[in-house]
Amino acid sequence: MREKLAALQARALAELADVGDLEALEGWRIRVLGSRGELRELQRGLGGLPPAERPAVGQAFNQAKNALEGAFAERQAALNALALERELAAQRVDVTLPGRPPSVGRLHPTTLIIKQITDFFVSMGFQVVEGPEVERDLYNFELLNIPQDHPARDMWDTIYVDPPEVLLRTHTSPMQARVMERQQPPVRVVVPGRCYRYEAQDATHEWMFYQIEGLAVDEGLTMADLKGTLSAFARRMFRPDVRTRFRCDYFPFVEPGVDMSISCHVCNGVGCRVCKGTGWIEILGAGMVHPRVLEMVGYDPERYSGWAFGMGPERIAMLKYDIPDIRYFYVNDLRFLEQFR
Ligand code: DAH
């Protein structure tokens, strides 16, 4: 019986050494030390021994049991430690990994270009003012020398809010009269803002777009002030060597009226697809404020003269950044918007 016990102990310890995980360990425990395990099985034979031998063999049993239990506890501790180590390794966080950058908001390209444009005029002594998008016919047309039934109204396809008097402004020019009626000359303002037209959309037309109006009124202002200021603007906005061209154009609120073109930045005036072979690109309308317009706000046209302009900032941005379609500005596609900062 002693030999059997020694053999069992030796085998069980050898098996225990091979046990690789907690599950296998539990199997070993049940098989060796369980209430129906091998040790108990052998122990049952104890009763068949002569009484004189029993105490010694019983002691041997207890020793073997203690040894096996001790080995089991040791193995269990080791396997527990191993399992914990594995789990920690699996959940390890690499604190040196770079974090995910938060996506930062930015200004809209229209806002950015308006700031660039108005910054130039502010540096020339102009003030920035804003006005209502829902406007009265009086300011949008009447005080700009465009009376009811004047054919020039066809130049603006108007969206009316409450006809015939309330409309969405078709340009920023109504602010000319609003500024002049509340102050005396000298006037130097630029007016950025939204405008609306009942218009089919395409690559160069939107029903909502921005304009920047400019107005200067003082004693002795001439066409030379207009040309000088707007040419300096073009040089700042595009290239220092850009050339400007002024041609006659008609707007009811200016006389003479002009449009200004810049030499094509793609072909430098030679003629290409962008400038449609002309070498020039039109960027704004302007002119000397019509004496009737001055008169209607109570300025004396014999004493004061002025010049004005209106431009589309989206168009300026399209030329400057080579943007092929004005509709990109207002569909909120981040792939487009994120290119500007
Ligand atoms: N308001 C005009 C338009 O929307 C643009 C314009 C032309 C404004 C000449 C002006 C100007 O102030 O002098 O077509």
Residues whose N, C-alpha, C, O or C-beta is under 5 A from the ligand:
A	BS01	DAH	T170 H171 S173 G214 F251 V254 G285 A286 G287 A308 F309 G310
